Amino acid sequence: MKNKTFKLIAVLIIISQLSTSCRKAKLIDGFTTNNLEIPSTNGNQIVKHFAYTLQYNEEHEQADWVAYVLTRDEVLSDSFPRTDDFREDPEIISQTANSADYSGSGYDRGHLAPAGDMKWSETAMSESFYYSNMSPQTPGLNRGKWETLESQVRTWADNYGTLYIATGGVLKSGLTTIGANKVSVPQMYYKVILDYDNQKAIGFIMKNMSLTNSLISYSVSVDSVEAVTGIDFFPNLPDVIETTVEKETNFSKWNFSK
C-alpha cells in the first residue's frame, strides 16, 4: 500500500510540474512556445519553481541563469505586494547563500527574476526571495539602471503581450567573493529578452556599478551576450528564427520609454 501511495504522489508531482511548465505555452503555426525561455544547460542543478526556472552554480553560490515568461496580464496584476521574505532555497541540493553572506558586505541582494514581475501570484512573489534568485549588486546598479531595465521590460510585456526572459551575472573564475559561503560578485550582468510573437530579441550587458547613460546604450545582440557568457540562449527556437533574431542589432524595433 505504501508503494502504491508513493507512486501516486510521485505521479501527481510530475503532473503538477508539467502543468506549471506548460501553463503559458502557446501553439503557433504548429510550433509550441513551451520552454522557449530556457537556455542551454551545463550539468549544474536545474530547479523549476512555480514562476521561474534556474540553473544553480555551486562554485559561485548563485544562478548561472534565471529564466521565466512574463505576460501582459501578469504585468497588469497588482494583487500581491513585495514580501522581503529573503531565505534559502530548499530545492538547492548544496544549499544556497544566506543573509549572513550579504550582511555588511556593501552589496544589495539583487533579484535576477524581479519581485516587481511577480505581483500576480502569492507563490511567485514568495519564491522570488529565495537566495538562489539573488546576486550581489552594487546599490548604484540595483537601484539605478538595472531597476530601470526591469521597469522597461514590464512596459514591453504590456505592449507586446508575452516575453521570454533569461538573466544573471556573468560568472567566471577569479571574482571577488562575499560572506562565509564565498558568494561571487559578478563584474557584469546580462539580460536577454525574446518577443516571439513579433519575431525580435534584444540583449543587455551592464557593469556592476552606477551607470548614467541611456538604457538603449547598454543594449546588444543576443549573440553578443552569448559570446560573453558562453550560454546558448533560446535554443528551443526553430534554427532559422534563432539565427535571425539573435544577431539583430536594429533596436528601433523596441520602443524604449525609459
Secondary structure, DSSP 4 states (H G I P E B T S, - for coil): -HHHHHHHHHHHHHHHHHHHHHTT--EETTEE-TTTT-----SSEEEE-SS-EEEEETTTTEEEEEEEEEEHHHHH---S------B--TT-TT----HHHHTTSS-EEEESS-GGG-TT-HHHHHHTTBGGGEEEE-HHHHTTHHHHHHHHHHHHHHHHSEEEEEEEE---TT--EETTTTEE--SEEEEEEEETTTTEEEEEEEESS---S-GGGGEE-HHHHHHHH-----TTS-HHHHHHHHT---GGGS----
